[in-house]
Structures are given as C-alpha cells and as structure tokens.
Amino acid sequence: MSIVRQFAKTALLIGALMLAQGFTGQAWAKASIMFILDVSGSMAAKLEGQRKIVLAKKAFNEMLDGLPADTHAGLYVYGHYGNRDCDAVEKKLPLGVIDKPRMRGEVDKLKALHGATPLTRSLMAAVGFLGDYKQPGQKSIVLLSDGEENCGGDPVAFANKAGKMLGDLVKIYVVGFDVGDKERAQLEGVAKAGHGAYFDAANAAELTAALNKVTAQVVKTLIFEDDFDTAKLKPDWTLVGDAPDSRTLADGNFVLVTEPGAPEADKAQNMLLYKAPIAEKNYDVSLAMSIDIQSYRSDKAYWTRSGIILHQSKDVLVSLHVANAGGAYQSSTGPWAIFTKRTSGKTSKPLQVQLGRSGPVGELGFHLRLEKRGFKYTGFVSLDGEKWSKIGTHALLGKKLTPGLIAYRGDKAVEAVTEFDRFEIQKVTK
C-alpha cells in the first residue's frame, strides 16, 4: 500500500477514534499503549560490547515487568525483514489487556538483520490501529528507534497532521537510542508534533531509564478515585461546613445545592476534602461535573462557582472552578473556567478561559484537570473530556494542599445545582 493510500485509510480510522470517545469514559478509562520497536539493520551494531538489539530487548523486558497487570498494550515492529524492505511493518500483538509472557516471547525472537527504517509507515499503522480500538481513554504510541526515516516518508509531517486531527487523544512518545544530531532532530520533531515527549538514551542504562520514564508518564497510578456510586460518602473524605439539607448522593453523583459562603472567608458549605494532604511531588486531580447555571452577572454577590479546590486554610488555597461570570477583572458574562491561588490571605488575579457568551442558561457539563508538577500548578478545562484548553499556571512554594470539591454562591445569587460525577487523584512520575 502506498504512503498516500495508507494515510487516507489512517485518516478514516482517526475519525472513528474521535467518534468512539464518550463524554463519561474518555478521562477515566485505562491507558492504551502501542509500542513500536526498531529492528532495522542499524540495531545490529555493537554498543558497550553487545548488539543494540540485545540491549533494547533487555531494557524493554525490564520495563514490561513494571507495567500494571491491567494495562492495555500492543506491539508493532519494523525493519525485521532483511534486504531493506520498506514494507517491513508488522503488528506482533494487538491491543488488549497486556499478556506479558506473550509480549516478552515476541520480543525475544526479534533479530536485527539488514532491514530499513520505515518510521512513517509504522506510525501510520499504529495510529490506524488505535483509531480502530474501541477501548476509551488516553491512547499513546511509544516508539523506540536508533535512526531516522529512510523509506521516503516524512514522520514529522504525519505526526503533525495526526496531532492536529486528534489533539491529545493520541500522544506519541519517542526514545532515541544512540542517535546522532540529525536523527535526534527528526525523532524530537515526531514527539513534539505528536503531543508527547522525547527521551534520549546514549547507552543501555539510559535506555532502561528512558523507557521507565515514558511508561510512568503514560500509565499513571491512582491515589484515590470516587465515582459517587455508593449510598454513603467514602471514609476517605472529610466534609467541611456540613449542610445536610443541601447535599445528597443520587444516581451516581454527589449533588450540591449551592449555599452562600466562600472558602477564603472560611464560610464554605459542604466543602468535600480528601482526608490527607498528598505527599507526592507530582500529581493530577481530575473532575467530571455538571452545573445548572441560572443567571449571568459580573457582580461578586451573584457569582456561582463549582470545581476543584486544593486547600490548606482560608489563607492558603488553589481553586479551579467553573463560574457564571469572570469576576472583578472581567465585566463580560460567562460561563468561565477560572483558576486562582491564595497565599498569605491574598488572592491572585484569576487566570481564566471564557467557555461561552451569556449562555445558555441551564445545565452544562465540564471536565476540569489540575496538574501539580513540583511547585507549579496548571489548570485545564474541557467541555467534552476530549479537547482540553489550558487556563494557565500558578506557582506556590512549600505547601501541602488537600485536594477536594467545592460549590458555592454569592449572597444574591440564585441557588444552583452542581452534580459531581467523578473525582480522581493520580500520581505522576516525571
């Protein structure tokens, strides 16, 4: 199949992938990883006294040992035929719940002979298969290569087109093994265009470390999750400002009727906090929710706010929420996604993204994600759980904050119903 025809087929499968993602499943399903291993002739070269393919297989198998048993994974290889065959791209294992012994067995059989490096074809094949795979959730490609394309394709251009069509639905991570400047530039370009990351490995030890870093980013570890599908709140929660007449668990949601009060005034009602501060340096907090917005007014007394809070006290907190107005720094109406921090009793100027103009009034669904990386906190918002908008980043030093949920209104605001559908805290290794 020609590169042009294969790209056309892949584009159709990309469309299928986009249609397959449901509102509730996208942000929460298990990650799916398609590995692509380079078995071209250059992998037969020696490094540190051993052939690079031997070192690569050892590092790959060690990485497999660390993957959770419920990871969804598959395997493509290229260049495993001799005679520099540019059609040498083969799916060794389809995506599915990982079968480690079988995958290890397929990897152990690989031999580097005189094969070519059809990077573009292999990426097309992997993206196409991901597009046809019905498991919802984050989908990633992890490519290990020691060289650049030599079959006439343009992997950066393909990754760029796929990235524009898919956004963050499929991310491409690349590990460059013992590569030169020219090869590194192309492989870095693929990772950047594919919304992933590039990792350089000059020797066997660095290759093992790089593969583990990639999978740590792709496969996150849950610290806590709650889909509110129980009769009572989980014991992991602490309820601050309990107002029982304004909260309930119903139909798999934690439902709040907003009450006057604000966390910075230490008067918030029904603020739900995870019991212990998170000790991890890097973590994500994700939330799916809906809010019944009744009116749009820029005056503070009419605000309605619902979303994620990272809380230490009324004077130290981070808030990522959806509001019916942009607040004191904006006179136009919303809804808005607003991201603020408060330190030493002072609230920062909000970072914000307008999600609509003056409506529609009524129930609207949102996804929020707050990423902590060291002392930096970055907020994201999505209307469908697929296409995300970055709101901005705040810096906060040396504080251990407790993640949780918040919904409140100004003194003159109409009561609004917020339904929290799912809440998740994930450890991220970086």
C-alpha positions in Angstrom: 0.0 0.0 0.0 1.4 3.4 -0.9 2.1 6.1 1.7 -0.8 8.2 0.3 -3.3 5.4 0.4 -2.2 4.3 3.8 -2.5 7.9 5.2 -6.1 8.1 3.7 -7.0 4.9 5.5 -5.5 6.1 8.7 -7.4 9.4 8.5 -10.7 7.4 8.4 -9.6 5.4 11.4 -8.7 8.6 13.2 -12.3 9.8 12.6 -13.6 6.5 14.1 -11.4 7.1 17.1 -12.8 10.6 17.7 -16.4 9.3 17.4 -15.7 6.4 19.7 -14.8 8.6 22.7 -17.8 9.1 25.0 -18.3 12.0 27.4 -18.0 9.9 30.6 -15.4 7.4 29.5 -12.6 9.5 28.0 -10.9 10.9 31.0 -11.1 7.9 33.2 -10.6 4.7 31.2 -7.3 2.7 31.4 -4.5 3.9 29.2 -3.8 2.1 26.0 -0.2 1.9 24.7 1.0 0.7 21.3 4.7 0.0 21.4 6.8 0.3 18.2 10.3 -1.3 18.2 13.1 -0.7 15.7 14.6 -3.9 14.4 16.4 -2.3 11.4 19.9 -3.2 10.3 21.5 -0.5 12.4 20.3 -2.2 15.6 22.8 -4.9 14.8 25.6 -2.5 15.6 27.5 -3.0 18.8 27.4 -0.7 21.8 29.1 -1.5 25.1 30.2 -4.8 23.7 26.7 -6.0 22.8 24.4 -5.6 19.8 22.0 -2.8 20.3 19.0 -5.1 19.6 20.1 -7.2 22.6 20.3 -4.2 24.9 17.0 -2.9 23.6 15.2 -6.2 24.2 16.6 -6.4 27.7 15.5 -2.9 28.6 12.1 -3.4 27.0 11.5 -6.6 29.0 12.6 -4.9 32.3 10.1 -2.1 31.5 7.4 -4.7 30.9 7.9 -6.1 34.5 6.9 -2.7 35.9 3.6 -2.3 34.0 0.4 -2.8 35.9 -1.4 -6.1 35.0 -4.4 -4.3 33.7 -2.5 -2.1 31.2 -3.8 -2.2 27.6 -0.9 -2.7 25.3 0.1 -3.9 21.8 3.3 -4.3 19.8 4.4 -3.2 16.3 7.9 -3.8 14.9 9.6 -2.6 11.8 12.8 -3.4 9.8 12.7 -7.0 10.9 13.0 -8.3 7.4 16.3 -8.2 5.5 17.0 -6.6 2.2 16.0 -3.1 3.4 12.3 -3.9 2.8 10.2 -0.7 3.4 7.1 -2.7 3.8 8.5 -4.5 6.9 6.0 -3.2 9.4 4.2 -5.8 11.4 1.7 -6.0 14.2 3.1 -8.7 16.6 0.4 -8.2 19.2 -2.9 -6.4 19.0 -4.0 -4.0 21.7 -5.6 -5.7 24.7 -5.0 -6.4 28.4 -1.3 -7.0 28.4 -0.1 -10.5 28.1 3.4 -10.1 29.5 4.7 -13.6 28.8 3.5 -13.5 25.2 4.9 -10.0 24.5 8.2 -10.9 26.1 8.3 -14.0 23.9 7.7 -12.0 20.7 10.4 -9.5 21.7 12.9 -12.2 22.5 12.5 -13.7 18.9 13.5 -10.4 17.2 16.7 -10.2 15.2 18.2 -7.2 13.5 19.4 -8.1 10.0 19.6 -5.6 7.1 16.2 -4.0 7.5 15.1 -0.5 6.6 13.6 2.2 8.9 10.0 2.9 7.7 9.1 5.3 10.5 6.2 6.9 8.8 4.6 3.6 7.8 4.9 2.3 11.3 3.4 5.4 12.9 0.5 5.3 10.3 -0.1 1.6 11.2 -0.1 2.3 15.0 -2.3 5.3 14.8 -4.7 3.5 12.5 -5.0 0.5 14.8 -5.5 2.9 17.8 -8.3 4.5 15.8 -10.0 1.2 15.3 -9.6 0.2 19.0 -12.8 0.7 21.0 -11.3 1.0 24.5 -11.9 4.6 25.6 -9.3 6.7 27.4 -5.8 8.0 26.7 -4.1 6.3 23.8 -0.3 6.5 23.4 2.4 5.4 21.0 5.8 4.6 22.4 8.4 4.4 19.7 12.0 3.2 20.3 14.3 3.9 17.3 18.0 4.3 16.7 17.7 6.1 13.3 15.8 8.3 11.0 13.3 7.6 8.2 14.9 6.0 5.1 11.9 4.9 3.2 10.8 8.2 1.6 8.2 9.1 4.2 8.1 12.2 6.5 7.2 11.1 10.0 7.2 14.6 11.4 4.7 15.7 8.8 2.5 12.7 9.6 2.7 13.2 13.3 1.8 16.9 12.8 -1.3 16.0 10.8 -2.4 13.3 13.2 -1.7 15.7 16.1 -3.9 18.4 14.6 -6.7 16.0 14.0 -6.5 14.2 17.3 -5.2 16.7 19.8 -4.4 14.9 23.0 -6.4 11.8 22.2 -3.3 10.0 20.9 0.2 11.0 22.1 3.5 9.9 20.6 6.4 9.3 22.9 9.8 8.6 21.3 13.0 7.1 22.8 16.1 7.8 20.6 18.7 5.1 21.3 22.3 6.0 20.5 21.4 8.6 17.8 23.3 11.4 16.2 22.2 15.1 16.0 20.3 14.6 12.6 18.4 11.6 13.8 17.6 13.2 17.1 16.2 16.3 15.5 13.7 14.2 13.5 12.7 12.0 16.4 12.2 15.0 18.6 10.1 16.5 15.9 7.8 13.5 15.8 7.3 13.6 19.6 6.6 17.3 19.7 4.2 17.1 16.8 2.5 14.1 18.4 1.9 16.0 21.7 4.2 13.6 23.6 7.8 13.8 24.7 11.2 12.8 23.5 13.8 10.9 25.6 17.4 10.4 24.7 19.4 7.3 25.6 23.1 7.1 24.8 23.7 3.7 26.5 21.9 0.7 28.0 21.4 2.2 31.4 19.9 5.4 29.9 17.6 3.3 27.7 16.2 1.4 30.6 15.7 4.7 32.5 14.1 6.4 29.4 11.6 3.5 28.9 10.6 3.6 32.5 10.1 7.4 32.4 7.9 7.1 29.3 5.7 4.4 30.8 5.5 6.3 34.1 4.0 9.2 32.2 1.6 7.1 30.1 0.5 4.8 32.9 -0.5 6.8 36.0 -1.0 5.4 39.4 -4.3 6.1 41.2 -4.0 7.6 44.6 -7.8 7.9 45.0 -10.9 7.8 42.9 -14.6 8.2 43.6 -17.5 7.9 41.1 -20.0 8.6 44.0 -21.9 5.4 43.2 -22.4 4.4 46.8 -25.1 5.0 49.4 -22.7 7.0 51.7 -19.6 9.1 51.1 -16.4 7.1 51.3 -14.5 7.4 54.6 -11.6 9.0 52.7 -13.5 12.2 52.6 -13.8 15.0 55.2 -16.9 17.2 55.0 -16.2 20.8 56.0 -19.2 23.1 56.7 -21.7 20.3 56.7 -25.1 21.4 55.5 -27.0 18.1 55.1 -30.2 19.7 53.6 -28.1 21.0 50.6 -26.3 17.8 49.7 -27.1 14.2 48.7 -25.8 11.2 46.8 -28.1 10.3 43.9 -27.8 8.5 40.6 -24.0 8.1 40.8 -23.4 11.8 41.6 -22.5 13.9 44.6 -25.2 16.6 44.4 -24.9 20.0 46.0 -27.3 22.9 46.1 -25.0 26.0 46.3 -25.1 28.0 49.5 -23.7 31.4 50.3 -20.1 31.4 51.6 -16.6 31.2 50.3 -13.5 29.2 51.3 -11.4 32.3 51.6 -13.9 33.6 54.2 -13.8 30.3 56.0 -17.6 30.0 55.4 -17.9 27.5 52.7 -20.7 25.0 53.0 -20.3 21.3 52.1 -16.7 21.5 51.0 -15.5 17.9 50.4 -11.8 17.3 51.1 -9.6 14.3 50.8 -8.6 13.4 54.3 -4.8 13.7 54.0 -2.5 16.1 52.1 -0.8 14.5 49.1 2.8 13.8 49.7 3.6 13.2 46.1 5.7 15.9 44.3 3.7 15.4 41.1 0.0 14.5 40.7 -3.1 15.2 38.7 -6.6 16.0 40.1 -9.4 15.3 37.6 -13.1 16.0 37.8 -16.2 15.5 35.7 -19.2 17.5 36.7 -22.3 19.4 35.6 -23.7 22.7 36.9 -27.1 24.2 36.5 -26.3 27.9 35.7 -29.3 30.1 36.4 -28.0 33.6 35.6 -25.0 35.6 34.4 -24.0 38.6 36.5 -20.5 40.1 36.9 -21.2 41.4 40.4 -19.5 39.3 43.1 -22.7 38.9 45.0 -24.2 37.0 42.1 -21.3 34.5 41.5 -21.8 30.8 41.3 -18.6 28.7 41.5 -18.1 24.9 41.4 -15.0 22.8 40.9 -11.7 21.6 42.4 -10.0 23.1 45.4 -6.5 22.4 46.9 -6.9 23.6 50.4 -4.7 24.3 53.4 -6.6 27.1 55.1 -8.7 30.1 54.2 -5.5 32.0 53.6 -3.7 29.3 51.5 -5.5 27.5 48.7 -5.8 26.9 45.0 -9.1 26.9 43.2 -10.0 25.7 39.7 -13.7 26.2 39.0 -16.4 27.0 36.6 -18.3 30.2 37.2 -21.2 32.1 35.8 -19.0 35.3 35.4 -15.4 36.2 35.0 -15.2 38.1 38.2 -13.8 41.5 39.2 -11.3 41.5 36.4 -13.8 40.9 33.7 -17.2 42.6 33.1 -18.5 40.2 30.4 -20.6 37.2 31.3 -19.7 33.5 31.2 -19.6 30.7 31.8 -15.9 30.9 32.6 -13.3 28.5 33.8 -11.3 30.3 36.5 -8.0 29.4 38.2 -6.8 31.3 41.2 -4.4 30.9 44.1 -4.5 32.5 47.5 -1.4 32.9 49.7 -0.9 34.9 52.9 -4.6 35.9 52.8 -4.3 37.5 49.3 -6.0 36.1 46.2 -4.1 36.4 42.9 -5.5 37.9 39.7 -7.5 35.0 38.2 -6.4 33.1 35.1 -9.5 32.3 33.1 -10.9 31.0 29.8 -14.4 32.0 28.6 -16.4 29.0 27.7 -19.4 30.8 26.2 -21.0 34.2 26.0 -24.2 34.8 28.0 -25.4 31.3 28.0 -27.0 29.0 27.5 -28.6 29.2 31.0 -29.2 25.7 32.3 -27.3 22.5 32.9 -23.9 22.3 31.4 -21.2 19.6 31.6 -17.5 20.2 32.2 -14.2 18.4 32.8 -11.5 20.0 34.9 -7.9 18.9 35.4 -5.3 20.4 37.8 -1.7 19.2 37.3 0.8 19.7 40.0 4.5 19.5 39.0 6.7 20.4 41.8 5.7 23.9 42.8 3.8 24.7 39.6 0.1 24.1 39.3 -1.6 24.2 35.9 -5.3 24.2 35.2 -7.2 22.7 32.2 -10.8 22.7 31.2 -12.8 20.7 28.6 -16.4 20.7 27.6 -16.4 17.1 26.4 -13.4 15.4 28.0 -11.5 15.2 24.7 -10.4 18.7 23.7 -8.7 20.5 26.5 -7.9 24.2 26.9 -5.0 25.3 29.2 -6.1 28.0 31.5 -2.7 28.9 32.9 -0.1 28.1 35.6 0.3 29.4 39.2 3.4 28.9 41.4 3.1 28.0 45.1 6.1 27.2 47.2 6.4 24.7 50.0 2.8 24.0 50.8 1.0 20.7 51.2 -2.5 21.2 50.0 -5.5 18.8 50.3 -7.5 18.2 47.1 -11.3 18.3 47.2 -14.5 19.7 45.8 -16.3 23.0 46.3 -19.6 24.6 45.2 -20.8 28.0 46.5 -22.5 31.2 45.5 -22.7 34.9 46.4 -25.2 36.3 48.8 -27.6 37.4 46.0 -27.0 34.5 43.5 -29.8 32.1 42.6 -29.4 28.6 44.0 -27.7 26.3 41.5 -27.4 22.5 41.5 -23.9 21.0 40.9 -23.6 17.3 40.2 -20.1 15.9 40.7 -19.8 12.7 38.6 -16.3 11.5 39.2 -13.2 12.7 41.1 -9.7 11.2 40.7 -6.2 11.8 42.1 -3.3 10.3 40.1 0.3 10.1 40.9 2.6 11.2 38.1 6.2 10.1 37.9 8.3 12.6 35.9 
